[in-house]
Every structure is written in structure tokens, then in C-alpha cells.
Amino acid sequence: MSEPSGSAPPSGGPSLRPVLLQENLSVDSSFSSPTVNFLQELPSYRSMARRRTTLLSRDKQSGALLKPTDSYSSHLEGEITENLNSQSIRKYALNISEKRRLRAIQETQMKYLSEWDQWKRYSSKSWKRFLEKAHEMTRHLELWREDIRSIEGKFGTGIQSYFSFLRFLVLLNSVIFLIIFMLVLLPVLLTRYKITNSTFVVIPLKDIDKQCTVYPGSSSGLIYFYSYIIDLLSGTGFLEETYLFYGHYTIYGIKFKNFTYDLPLAYLISTISYLALSLLWIVKRSVEGFKVNLIRSEEHFQSYCNKIFAGWDFCITNRSMADLKHSSLRYELRADLEEERIRQKIAQRTSEETIRIYSLRLLLNCIVLAVLAACFYAIYLATIFSQEHMKKEIGKMVFGENLLILYLPSIVITLANFITPIIFAKIIHYEDYSPGFEIRLTILRCVFMRLATICVLVFTLGSKITSCDDTTCELCGYNQKLYPCWETQVGQEMYKLMIFDLIIILAVTLFVDFPRKLLVTYCSSWKLIQCWGQQEFAIPDNVLGIVYGQTICWIGAFFSPLLPAIATAKFIIIFYVKELSLLYTCKPSPRQFRASNSNFFFLLVLLIGLCLAIIPLTVSMSSIPSSKACGPFTNYNTTWEVIPSTVTTFPSSLQSVIHGITSEAFAVPFFMIICLIMFYFIALAGAHKRVVMQLREQLSLESRDKRYLIQKLTEAQQDLRDQ
């Protein structure tokens, strides 16, 4: 594969073979036909002649002979005969008449097969047709299909990809809720309401001090009228005693007729399952966008051609959106030219200028780190203050003060998420980056800021849970006095973040965007209103908002099993609010995204959020002692201990297999095999890349041939005029 046309076709699939076969055939026909001086002057002919000479000399040295191909059709017929089971005629780049002829050849060959082979092929075709029809029918059942298609027609594929991404999160959270419901909640409900012949298994606590099992209930005295509102917004009070939170699942197992259902194991498996499902689903969807992104980022000249000749979005049917698309293409071309100018500027920099710009960037990045550290420290202080004062009786504080203390961490996080992007946008202008890199770096900093704030909140709670001054920490392993059921209280913090995020989105839409639209519409003559302008529907900011909410859901689903259902309802509300905002109060941003670039960017940010969510969950399940007063893991030191405890109940042979798989003797060879497989795919990717380079070179040669022929034709016409 190191040469452009080898003796064996590449393994990149049938779509690459016709091009290379045509190349070989053109060379063969060129060498067998009489010499034509005009054709021999073509750039492609000269290049192929050099390659052919190199290949012939190499084959003669190795003792191999090149077998001439009679025709492309005969080779294709032989290939179809060999790959009749695995390949489809649709995959070949042929005209309709040629495909019909090849299909007739296929049907003729079918007559000479055995009845078993004929049945297998007919059943395979029927199954493929059935899958295609089923796929077409499922498209009509897609959620918000008409709404998203209408948005695509009015605003293009970039904004449509945001709403498609929102639909994906609704489906993802629905599946996560179903996993938790089927594994944890459904067996409990079937037993509690006597739907099945089963009973709860409650095992007494083992070697646990009574002080660790004290769990104070909600007060039964005088309840103020606003207490239910506070409970609904904060997850305390009556909500704390429902299936919404971890502490309500104080059951060790469920005894059915023939087996005992291990609820702690099911609870942990449900958490591992929804994290693994999210990872696989995100990776699967992001692979397609990564391929397109990789191809489009190869050459800058190709980027110019794509924008000029293939940059138009034919889904647009609205005149204003067409004008916006024109301005977007102009902006992209200006940005590309600016990037090219900056590349030339970088190449012409002196050593003193290089030292100066890198020193300035170092200083500005230190400022960025200082801003992040200040935000994280503010979140830490707000969380500590909130946790220390939230235990006061409601009667000692007024309604607003109580809500302020309960929501203080959420308020600080929201303010940090609002202020830091503005600071980052100001700082990036002084770092002298290209426009495209400025956007990516600013978004990356905002992503890190938004998602890291949640981790800071969780780790602050973890430090408060595991630190105390009295003897209860030594007895229980955690601060039992302040956190008798710390999992529930962490779940309440995630619940408050989820509710507060929804309140902020609704409040901004109703009390900021809508009045701003009215002012721009009816008071457009005022200079201040003209400078302020209409709110833009910025895709990256909206995506960061819903990824922030999804990260909260991933972390909180362990501590609040019904949080995915709340997240599903929240994203449904956000869909309709954002749709109304886009249609009536906002205007699309002039800096638009392609659908392929957008989808890959959305999923990449979502994958970062998932990775950051796994870190605090892993630490809490493996390091922090589980609560002894609530939850299904009261008999275990940590949540993860349920796994080795379950393994000890397996037969000895199965235990030996599991211990062998988890041992170093298995891990080292497995790691080596994975490395070999990875090296193989890297080599395969290199071979495919060389094939792509060959095809690009062939396209370049064809363009040079056309230019040469046009030049000769012009010269011939000029000679005719002169005569």
C-alpha cells in the first residue's frame, strides 16, 4: 500500500476498488495503445507511467508478473460472484443499466445453488427488507419529529442539531429511569402493595453502635404555611420520606417464592448500568461525527472549497434565515482568511516577539486559573456556610432567609457560571489566537468551569461528611451528628441544583428575553436599545446549560433514584421553552455551526461531563463509609463491599474464575493483547490514510489534466483564428 497502485486492491471496501481498477486499466490501455504525443503530455499520464515503471521493475525483481485485467466489468462480475452473500450491488458506483445487468447475473447464479443456499439468501434479503421497513416506521414515531423538522426548515441544521441533542437527552434519561425503576423501585412496590407473593427481608445490624443508627424524623409540631413550598423546592420534609431519596430504601432484600432478591446489589448494579449505558451510547453517536470532522479538518484548501461550493444549507426555506446563512458563510470565510493571516504572522515572528506573546499568554492563563480558584473557593465557603446553618429551626428565620441559606451553593454556582464566560471572553482577545481557536478555547474553559463547580460542591460535602470533632466519627466513620443519612443530603443538594437550574432558565426567558424583545420591537428608536439589541440564540451556551443539568442527573441518580425522571420532565419543559424563545424572543446567532460539527461538539462536551460525574461517584461508593441509619447498605462499610460479599456466595469454581480474571496474572496479558489490537488498528488506519492520499492525488491529477486540455483547446482555437 506504499505505492499509489499496488498489485492488490486496498482493504478499505468495495467503494475504493473501482477507482484503483480504473487507474490500472487506464495505464494498461495507455501502454498497449499506439503512442499519441498529445495524450502522453498529460500530467496524469506521465505520473502513472513513472509509477508503472517502478511497479514493473519491482515485480520483475521479485519474480511476480502483473496479470492484465480484461475489463472492469469482468473483474466486477467476478468480485460480485465471490461476495454475493456479503455485498450489495447498491454499494458499487455503476449506472442503472449496469446494475440491472449484474442483478440478472446474480439471479442466474441463484439457479445453480442448492435449495438450502437459496433459502438462506432469500431469507437474508427478506430480513433486510423487514429491517428497512421497520426503520422507516420508527422514524414516524420519533419524539418531536415535526417540530424539529420545522426548526430545521426555518433556521438550518445547526440549530436543529441542538434540539435533536435535547431529544437525545430526554431519551437517555428515560432509559436511565427505566433501568432504576425495574431494578430497584418495581420489586419494592410489588411487595409493599401485595401485588406479588413476596415479603421484605430485614436483617439486623451487625456490630454497629446505636448512636450510628439514630435518624431524626421530621418535626410533627406546628407547620408554617410556607413549609411545604420549602420542602418542595429543597427536597426536605415530606419529600425526604418518599422514594425520591436514597434513605427511604431501608430494605436488605425481598423474599420471593423461589429466590431472594438482593436489593443492595440491584441498587449498585443499576448505578453501574446507567453509567455504562450512557458511555456506550455517547461513544456510538460521537463516532460518526468524529469521522466527518476528521475528514473536513485535513486541508485548509478543502475547507475553502467546501464553504464556497458545498456550504449552503438546502434545508433553509425562510428568507431571513437565508440572509443569515449568507452572512454566516461570509463570517466563516473571513475567519479562515484571518487564520491564514495569523499563520503567516506566526511564521514571520522574531524570537523576541515569540517570547513576549508566550509570556503574555502565561500571565493571562494564570489570571484564568486565579478566577477559577476564586470561584471554587466561593462555592466551598457557600457550601460550608449553608451546611452549618441549614439545621436551624424554621421558626427562627423568615421565609426568604431560609430559602437563601438552602439555595446559597446553587446561587453561587449560577453566578460563577454567568460571570466567568464574560471574563474569559475579554481575556482571550489579548492572547493573539486565531478566531477558530479562540472559540474552542473559550468554550473549553467554560465547560471546565461549569462541570468542575459540581465536583467542587460534591467534594466539599464529602469533606464535611468525613470530618468532625466528636467521637461519633470514630464509631460511625462519618459525621453522624450533622449527617445521619449523608447520601440523602447529597441527593437533596443535587435535587436543589436541578430545580434551581430550571427556575433560572424559565426566569431568564420570561423576565429577560421577552421584555428585551418587546423593547427592541416597540422602542427601536432609542440608541440604548439599538446598542443592546435582540437576544441571540447562542448554541454553545445553551448546550453547556443542558450538559450541566445532565451531569447533575448522573451524579444525583445514585443518591436520588427518581432524579432521572425529574430530569426527563425538565428537558421536555426546556425543549418547549427554547422553541418558543427561538421563534418569538431570540434571533439566531450569526456564528452558526454545521450539523456534523455541532453533533460531535455536543457529544464531546457530554462525554467530558460523564467522566467528571464518574469521579465523585466512584470516590463516594468506594471510600466514604455508608450511612448506618438509612439506605440498603447499612450492613456494609462502603457501598462497593456488596460486590465481594456477593462473590463469596458463588460456587468455589466460579469464585476461582472471578478471582483469576481480577488478578494481575490475567490483567497483564489482557493489557498486552489490547495493545496489539490497538497497534493493528493504528496500522490499518495508516493504510487507509495512504489510500485517501492516493485518491486525492488522483483527483488533483484529473484537475490538472482538465486545465491542460483547456489550455491546449484554447491554443488550438487561437491557431485556427490566426490561419
SELOZA-800510 format. One record per residue (C-alpha): residue number from 1; x, z, y. Coordinates in steps of 0.05 Angstrom, whole numbers, plus 5000, padded with zeros to 4 digits. Layout:
# residues N
NUM  X  Z  Y .
...
END
This chain:
# residues 723
1  5000  5000  5000 .
2  5060  5000  5046 .
3  5052  4925  5058 .
4  4991  4893  5090 .
5  4970  4853  5029 .
6  4992  4882  4963 .
7  4981  4855  4894 .
8  4927  4907  4882 .
9  4868  4919  4928 .
10  4863  4987  4962 .
11  4822  5043  4934 .
12  4781  5050  4997 .
13  4719  5020  4967 .
14  4689  4950  4958 .
15  4679  4941  5032 .
16  4754  4934  5043 .
17  4767  4885  4986 .
18  4733  4822  5014 .
19  4775  4826  5077 .
20  4841  4832  5039 .
21  4820  4780  4988 .
22  4804  4731  5044 .
23  4872  4745  5073 .
24  4906  4729  5006 .
25  4863  4668  4997 .
26  4879  4642  5066 .
27  4953  4649  5052 .
28  4946  4615  4984 .
29  4907  4557  5013 .
30  4957  4551  5070 .
31  5015  4545  5022 .
32  4980  4496  4976 .
33  4953  4450  5030 .
34  4994  4397  5067 .
35  5034  4420  5126 .
36  4996  4418  5191 .
37  5040  4432  5250 .
38  4983  4455  5294 .
39  4958  4508  5244 .
40  5028  4531  5229 .
41  5037  4551  5301 .
42  4981  4602  5296 .
43  5006  4674  5305 .
44  4968  4698  5243 .
45  4997  4642  5200 .
46  5068  4660  5220 .
47  5057  4734  5206 .
48  5024  4721  5138 .
49  5079  4672  5119 .
50  5131  4726  5131 .
51  5092  4776  5090 .
52  5081  4726  5034 .
53  5155  4710  5031 .
54  5171  4784  5026 .
55  5120  4795  4971 .
56  5144  4735  4931 .
57  5216  4757  4933 .
58  5196  4828  4914 .
59  5154  4804  4855 .
60  5209  4758  4830 .
61  5258  4816  4831 .
62  5210  4860  4791 .
63  5193  4804  4742 .
64  5120  4800  4763 .
65  5083  4737  4780 .
66  5027  4730  4831 .
67  4964  4704  4798 .
68  4927  4657  4845 .
69  4854  4671  4856 .
70  4809  4611  4844 .
71  4758  4632  4895 .
72  4730  4693  4929 .
73  4662  4684  4896 .
74  4691  4682  4826 .
75  4731  4746  4839 .
76  4669  4779  4868 .
77  4627  4759  4809 .
78  4679  4789  4762 .
79  4680  4852  4803 .
80  4604  4858  4802 .
81  4606  4847  4726 .
82  4655  4904  4718 .
83  4620  4951  4766 .
84  4548  4934  4750 .
85  4529  5006  4737 .
86  4562  5038  4797 .
87  4559  4987  4853 .
88  4502  4954  4890 .
89  4500  4884  4918 .
90  4479  4913  4985 .
91  4549  4940  4995 .
92  4581  4871  4996 .
93  4587  4834  5062 .
94  4552  4770  5040 .
95  4495  4727  5065 .
96  4425  4729  5035 .
97  4433  4666  4992 .
98  4498  4692  4962 .
99  4467  4759  4946 .
100  4407  4725  4913 .
101  4454  4684  4870 .
102  4493  4746  4850 .
103  4428  4783  4834 .
104  4408  4726  4789 .
105  4475  4733  4753 .
106  4461  4807  4745 .
107  4392  4794  4715 .
108  4422  4742  4668 .
109  4474  4791  4644 .
110  4420  4843  4632 .
111  4390  4800  4577 .
112  4453  4805  4535 .
113  4455  4881  4537 .
114  4427  4929  4485 .
115  4358  4959  4495 .
116  4390  5027  4509 .
117  4434  5000  4564 .
118  4377  4961  4594 .
119  4333  5024  4594 .
120  4388  5064  4627 .
121  4397  5013  4683 .
122  4323  5004  4695 .
123  4312  5079  4697 .
124  4372  5087  4745 .
125  4342  5035  4792 .
126  4273  5068  4788 .
127  4303  5135  4804 .
128  4340  5107  4864 .
129  4275  5075  4890 .
130  4238  5141  4880 .
131  4291  5179  4919 .
132  4289  5128  4976 .
133  4213  5133  4980 .
134  4215  5209  4978 .
135  4267  5209  5033 .
136  4223  5164  5076 .
137  4164  5210  5065 .
138  4203  5273  5082 .
139  4222  5241  5149 .
140  4149  5242  5169 .
141  4146  5317  5153 .
142  4205  5334  5198 .
143  4193  5390  5248 .
144  4182  5365  5319 .
145  4194  5293  5298 .
146  4151  5262  5353 .
147  4175  5309  5407 .
148  4249  5295  5392 .
149  4237  5220  5388 .
150  4202  5223  5456 .
151  4260  5262  5486 .
152  4308  5211  5456 .
153  4270  5154  5487 .
154  4268  5186  5556 .
155  4336  5220  5561 .
156  4381  5188  5509 .
157  4415  5211  5445 .
158  4459  5264  5479 .
159  4402  5309  5500 .
160  4364  5292  5436 .
161  4423  5319  5395 .
162  4414  5387  5429 .
163  4341  5392  5407 .
164  4359  5367  5338 .
165  4412  5422  5335 .
166  4359  5472  5356 .
167  4314  5447  5299 .
168  4372  5456  5251 .
169  4379  5529  5272 .
170  4305  5540  5261 .
171  4310  5513  5190 .
172  4374  5552  5177 .
173  4343  5618  5199 .
174  4280  5604  5159 .
175  4321  5594  5096 .
176  4362  5657  5111 .
177  4297  5697  5119 .
178  4271  5669  5053 .
179  4334  5690  5017 .
180  4330  5761  5044 .
181  4254  5764  5032 .
182  4259  5740  4960 .
183  4318  5784  4940 .
184  4303  5848  4979 .
185  4234  5853  5010 .
186  4190  5819  4959 .
187  4206  5866  4899 .
188  4195  5927  4944 .
189  4128  5901  4969 .
190  4104  5882  4899 .
191  4119  5953  4875 .
192  4094  5991  4936 .
193  4026  5956  4936 .
194  4019  5959  4859 .
195  4016  5884  4852 .
196  4062  5887  4791 .
197  4071  5939  4737 .
198  4135  5969  4766 .
199  4159  6034  4795 .
200  4213  6057  4843 .
201  4276  6088  4815 .
202  4302  6143  4859 .
203  4368  6173  4835 .
204  4390  6240  4864 .
205  4451  6240  4909 .
206  4517  6256  4876 .
207  4566  6306  4905 .
208  4541  6297  4976 .
209  4536  6354  5026 .
210  4466  6369  5051 .
211  4488  6362  5123 .
212  4502  6288  5110 .
213  4431  6275  5085 .
214  4396  6301  5147 .
215  4358  6245  5182 .
216  4315  6269  5240 .
217  4250  6232  5246 .
218  4214  6210  5309 .
219  4183  6264  5353 .
220  4110  6279  5339 .
221  4095  6313  5405 .
222  4066  6284  5469 .
223  4080  6209  5473 .
224  4081  6176  5541 .
225  4042  6112  5552 .
226  4105  6070  5561 .
227  4139  6097  5498 .
228  4110  6041  5455 .
229  4138  5989  5504 .
230  4207  6022  5500 .
231  4202  6024  5424 .
232  4182  5951  5421 .
233  4240  5930  5466 .
234  4293  5975  5435 .
235  4273  5979  5362 .
236  4266  6055  5364 .
237  4206  6099  5349 .
238  4154  6067  5304 .
239  4196  6004  5293 .
240  4253  6046  5266 .
241  4208  6068  5208 .
242  4190  5997  5186 .
243  4222  5945  5141 .
244  4255  5916  5203 .
245  4317  5960  5196 .
246  4366  5980  5142 .
247  4347  6054  5140 .
248  4278  6041  5111 .
249  4305  6013  5045 .
250  4320  6082  5014 .
251  4309  6058  4942 .
252  4361  6054  4888 .
253  4324  6007  4842 .
254  4258  5981  4816 .
255  4238  5991  4743 .
256  4201  5932  4714 .
257  4176  5925  4642 .
258  4240  5897  4612 .
259  4294  5909  4664 .
260  4314  5950  4725 .
261  4323  5912  4790 .
262  4385  5936  4825 .
263  4365  5937  4899 .
264  4435  5955  4928 .
265  4466  5897  4890 .
266  4410  5850  4912 .
267  4418  5873  4984 .
268  4493  5857  4984 .
269  4483  5791  4947 .
270  4431  5769  4998 .
271  4483  5780  5054 .
272  4537  5742  5017 .
273  4487  5686  5000 .
274  4464  5673  5071 .
275  4535  5673  5098 .
276  4558  5625  5043 .
277  4497  5580  5053 .
278  4509  5577  5128 .
279  4582  5559  5118 .
280  4568  5504  5068 .
281  4510  5475  5108 .
282  4550  5474  5173 .
283  4612  5442  5139 .
284  4569  5390  5105 .
285  4535  5369  5171 .
286  4600  5370  5210 .
287  4639  5324  5163 .
288  4601  5262  5185 .
289  4612  5276  5259 .
290  4686  5291  5246 .
291  4695  5222  5214 .
292  4664  5186  5273 .
293  4704  5230  5322 .
294  4769  5216  5286 .
295  4758  5141  5288 .
296  4738  5140  5362 .
297  4798  5181  5383 .
298  4850  5134  5354 .
299  4866  5088  5412 .
300  4851  5090  5487 .
301  4843  5015  5489 .
302  4790  5021  5435 .
303  4755  5074  5477 .
304  4752  5027  5536 .
305  4722  4971  5493 .
306  4671  5019  5462 .
307  4647  5041  5531 .
308  4643  4971  5560 .
309  4615  4932  5501 .
310  4581  4986  5458 .
311  4569  5044  5505 .
312  4497  5030  5521 .
313  4443  5075  5490 .
314  4387  5028  5468 .
315  4340  5087  5455 .
316  4330  5095  5530 .
317  4264  5067  5556 .
318  4259  5105  5623 .
319  4284  5071  5687 .
320  4313  5135  5717 .
321  4349  5151  5652 .
322  4377  5080  5651 .
323  4406  5091  5720 .
324  4433  5158  5697 .
325  4465  5124  5637 .
326  4498  5073  5684 .
327  4527  5129  5726 .
328  4549  5166  5663 .
329  4587  5105  5638 .
330  4619  5097  5707 .
331  4639  5170  5705 .
332  4670  5162  5635 .
333  4709  5101  5657 .
334  4734  5138  5719 .
335  4753  5197  5675 .
336  4791  5152  5627 .
337  4828  5119  5685 .
338  4843  5188  5714 .
339  4871  5210  5646 .
340  4914  5147  5644 .
341  4939  5163  5714 .
342  4956  5234  5694 .
343  4993  5208  5633 .
344  5035  5164  5677 .
345  5045  5222  5725 .
346  5068  5267  5668 .
347  5117  5213  5644 .
348  5146  5209  5715 .
349  5153  5284  5725 .
350  5221  5312  5740 .
351  5246  5375  5706 .
352  5233  5417  5768 .
353  5161  5394  5772 .
354  5152  5407  5698 .
355  5179  5478  5705 .
356  5134  5490  5765 .
357  5070  5466  5732 .
358  5083  5505  5668 .
359  5098  5568  5707 .
360  5033  5559  5746 .
361  4994  5549  5681 .
362  5026  5612  5652 .
363  5006  5652  5713 .
364  4935  5624  5711 .
365  4928  5638  5637 .
366  4950  5710  5650 .
367  4894  5714  5701 .
368  4845  5687  5649 .
369  4868  5740  5599 .
370  4861  5793  5652 .
371  4789  5771  5666 .
372  4773  5772  5592 .
373  4805  5841  5584 .
374  4766  5867  5644 .
375  4700  5841  5614 .
376  4716  5871  5546 .
377  4734  5938  5576 .
378  4670  5938  5617 .
379  4630  5924  5553 .
380  4668  5981  5519 .
381  4652  6030  5575 .
382  4579  6008  5578 .
383  4571  6017  5503 .
384  4604  6086  5504 .
385  4561  6109  5562 .
386  4497  6082  5530 .
387  4511  6114  5463 .
388  4526  6182  5494 .
389  4464  6185  5538 .
390  4412  6149  5496 .
391  4399  6213  5456 .
392  4366  6248  5516 .
393  4293  6263  5511 .
394  4248  6211  5543 .
395  4214  6264  5585 .
396  4278  6279  5622 .
397  4284  6209  5651 .
398  4239  6159  5682 .
399  4217  6093  5650 .
400  4267  6049  5687 .
401  4326  6096  5675 .
402  4312  6098  5601 .
403  4309  6023  5594 .
404  4372  6015  5636 .
405  4411  6061  5590 .
406  4384  6028  5527 .
407  4400  5958  5552 .
408  4464  5973  5590 .
409  4511  5938  5540 .
410  4464  5877  5538 .
411  4462  5874  5614 .
412  4538  5878  5620 .
413  4547  5824  5566 .
414  4498  5779  5602 .
415  4533  5789  5669 .
416  4600  5775  5638 .
417  4573  5711  5606 .
418  4546  5689  5674 .
419  4607  5705  5717 .
420  4666  5684  5673 .
421  4647  5610  5667 .
422  4647  5605  5743 .
423  4716  5638  5747 .
424  4743  5593  5691 .
425  4716  5530  5726 .
426  4753  5550  5790 .
427  4818  5566  5754 .
428  4820  5502  5713 .
429  4825  5458  5776 .
430  4894  5487  5792 .
431  4923  5475  5722 .
432  4931  5399  5731 .
433  4899  5377  5666 .
434  4863  5312  5651 .
435  4787  5313  5662 .
436  4771  5310  5588 .
437  4819  5366  5571 .
438  4792  5408  5629 .
439  4722  5404  5600 .
440  4746  5422  5529 .
441  4790  5480  5552 .
442  4735  5509  5596 .
443  4684  5505  5540 .
444  4734  5536  5491 .
445  4745  5595  5539 .
446  4670  5604  5549 .
447  4658  5601  5473 .
448  4711  5654  5461 .
449  4682  5697  5517 .
450  4610  5694  5493 .
451  4625  5706  5419 .
452  4680  5757  5429 .
453  4634  5801  5470 .
454  4590  5812  5409 .
455  4651  5831  5367 .
456  4675  5879  5421 .
457  4606  5912  5421 .
458  4606  5919  5345 .
459  4677  5946  5341 .
460  4662  5996  5398 .
461  4603  6021  5358 .
462  4648  6025  5297 .
463  4699  6067  5334 .
464  4644  6115  5357 .
465  4615  6119  5287 .
466  4681  6138  5254 .
467  4706  6187  5307 .
468  4681  6257  5321 .
469  4706  6327  5337 .
470  4668  6370  5287 .
471  4673  6379  5212 .
472  4617  6330  5194 .
473  4667  6272  5197 .
474  4708  6305  5142 .
475  4645  6317  5100 .
476  4609  6251  5110 .
477  4665  6204  5132 .
478  4629  6185  5197 .
479  4597  6217  5258 .
480  4534  6242  5224 .
481  4511  6283  5283 .
482  4507  6224  5331 .
483  4494  6170  5279 .
484  4455  6199  5220 .
485  4439  6127  5199 .
486  4491  6085  5235 .
487  4470  6019  5202 .
488  4401  6025  5232 .
489  4430  6039  5301 .
490  4477  5979  5297 .
491  4416  5938  5277 .
492  4379  5964  5338 .
493  4436  5941  5383 .
494  4432  5871  5352 .
495  4357  5872  5360 .
496  4363  5891  5434 .
497  4414  5835  5445 .
498  4366  5785  5413 .
499  4305  5808  5453 .
500  4344  5812  5519 .
501  4373  5743  5509 .
502  4302  5715  5501 .
503  4278  5753  5562 .
504  4335  5724  5604 .
505  4321  5653  5582 .
506  4247  5659  5598 .
507  4261  5694  5665 .
508  4312  5642  5687 .
509  4264  5586  5671 .
510  4203  5617  5704 .
511  4234  5652  5764 .
512  4295  5609  5780 .
513  4287  5538  5754 .
514  4213  5530  5770 .
515  4217  5556  5843 .
516  4280  5515  5853 .
517  4243  5453  5831 .
518  4186  5468  5880 .
519  4235  5478  5937 .
520  4272  5413  5922 .
521  4206  5375  5917 .
522  4170  5402  5978 .
523  4227  5425  6023 .
524  4277  5369  6011 .
525  4289  5360  6086 .
526  4325  5427  6092 .
527  4401  5419  6088 .
528  4410  5482  6047 .
529  4361  5457  5995 .
530  4395  5390  5994 .
531  4462  5423  5981 .
532  4431  5468  5928 .
533  4396  5410  5893 .
534  4356  5409  5829 .
535  4379  5448  5767 .
536  4418  5405  5718 .
537  4404  5409  5643 .
538  4476  5422  5621 .
539  4482  5411  5546 .
540  4545  5454  5534 .
541  4516  5515  5569 .
542  4451  5511  5531 .
543  4487  5502  5465 .
544  4532  5562  5478 .
545  4469  5602  5492 .
546  4435  5587  5425 .
547  4501  5594  5387 .
548  4508  5663  5419 .
549  4438  5681  5393 .
550  4454  5654  5324 .
551  4518  5695  5320 .
552  4477  5757  5336 .
553  4430  5739  5279 .
554  4487  5731  5229 .
555  4516  5798  5246 .
556  4450  5835  5251 .
557  4416  5807  5189 .
558  4454  5858  5146 .
559  4432  5917  5189 .
560  4363  5888  5205 .
561  4338  5845  5147 .
562  4279  5816  5186 .
563  4322  5794  5245 .
564  4326  5721  5219 .
565  4250  5717  5223 .
566  4254  5741  5296 .
567  4310  5691  5309 .
568  4266  5635  5280 .
569  4209  5653  5326 .
570  4257  5659  5384 .
571  4287  5589  5374 .
572  4217  5560  5367 .
573  4199  5590  5435 .
574  4265  5566  5465 .
575  4250  5495  5440 .
576  4185  5490  5478 .
577  4212  5526  5539 .
578  4273  5480  5543 .
579  4229  5419  5531 .
580  4183  5438  5589 .
581  4244  5455  5632 .
582  4276  5387  5617 .
583  4212  5349  5632 .
584  4188  5386  5695 .
585  4241  5431  5726 .
586  4310  5404  5709 .
587  4347  5338  5714 .
588  4396  5313  5661 .
589  4469  5324  5676 .
590  4507  5261  5698 .
591  4562  5282  5650 .
592  4528  5260  5585 .
593  4550  5267  5513 .
594  4547  5217  5457 .
595  4504  5239  5398 .
596  4562  5237  5348 .
597  4609  5276  5395 .
598  4553  5325  5411 .
599  4535  5340  5339 .
600  4607  5352  5320 .
601  4619  5396  5381 .
602  4556  5437  5367 .
603  4573  5449  5295 .
604  4645  5465  5311 .
605  4623  5519  5360 .
606  4572  5544  5309 .
607  4627  5548  5256 .
608  4670  5590  5304 .
609  4611  5636  5314 .
610  4602  5644  5239 .
611  4675  5660  5229 .
612  4672  5713  5284 .
613  4608  5742  5253 .
614  4641  5750  5184 .
615  4697  5793  5212 .
616  4656  5854  5234 .
617  4610  5848  5174 .
618  4670  5849  5127 .
619  4700  5910  5162 .
620  4635  5949  5162 .
621  4620  5935  5089 .
622  4690  5950  5063 .
623  4719  6003  5109 .
624  4664  6045  5143 .
625  4631  6096  5096 .
626  4557  6080  5084 .
627  4504  6128  5111 .
628  4484  6184  5064 .
629  4416  6196  5097 .
630  4386  6127  5092 .
631  4393  6058  5061 .
632  4405  6034  4990 .
633  4480  6051  4988 .
634  4475  6127  4994 .
635  4509  6137  4926 .
636  4568  6093  4945 .
637  4626  6109  4991 .
638  4624  6039  5020 .
639  4577  5981  5013 .
640  4627  5939  4974 .
641  4633  5992  4919 .
642  4568  5967  4888 .
643  4606  5906  4861 .
644  4659  5944  4819 .
645  4606  5993  4798 .
646  4562  5936  4772 .
647  4622  5904  4737 .
648  4633  5968  4697 .
649  4564  5958  4666 .
650  4582  5890  4637 .
651  4606  5880  4565 .
652  4681  5892  4556 .
653  4695  5818  4543 .
654  4661  5797  4608 .
655  4698  5853  4645 .
656  4764  5826  4619 .
657  4746  5756  4643 .
658  4727  5781  4713 .
659  4790  5824  4718 .
660  4831  5765  4696 .
661  4800  5719  4749 .
662  4812  5771  4804 .
663  4884  5786  4782 .
664  4948  5757  4811 .
665  4964  5721  4746 .
666  4903  5677  4758 .
667  4909  5674  4834 .
668  4979  5644  4837 .
669  4967  5584  4790 .
670  4899  5573  4823 .
671  4933  5571  4891 .
672  4984  5521  4865 .
673  4930  5476  4836 .
674  4893  5478  4903 .
675  4957  5459  4939 .
676  4968  5399  4891 .
677  4897  5376  4902 .
678  4906  5383  4977 .
679  4972  5342  4975 .
680  4936  5289  4934 .
681  4881  5282  4986 .
682  4932  5281  5042 .
683  4968  5223  5007 .
684  4901  5188  4996 .
685  4884  5197  5070 .
686  4952  5167  5088 .
687  4938  5107  5044 .
688  4870  5097  5076 .
689  4902  5103  5145 .
690  4951  5048  5127 .
691  4894  5004  5104 .
692  4858  5016  5171 .
693  4922  4997  5207 .
694  4926  4933  5167 .
695  4854  4915  5184 .
696  4866  4930  5257 .
697  4927  4886  5256 .
698  4887  4831  5224 .
699  4834  4837  5279 .
700  4889  4834  5331 .
701  4918  4771  5299 .
702  4849  4739  5298 .
703  4841  4753  5372 .
704  4910  4723  5386 .
705  4890  4661  5345 .
706  4828  4652  5387 .
707  4868  4659  5450 .
708  4919  4609  5425 .
709  4865  4559  5404 .
710  4830  4565  5471 .
711  4897  4553  5505 .
712  4910  4491  5463 .
713  4840  4466  5474 .
714  4848  4474  5549 .
715  4914  4437  5547 .
716  4883  4380  5506 .
717  4825  4374  5555 .
718  4875  4373  5613 .
719  4915  4317  5578 .
720  4851  4276  5569 .
721  4834  4283  5642 .
722  4905  4262  5662 .
723  4900  4200  5618 .
END
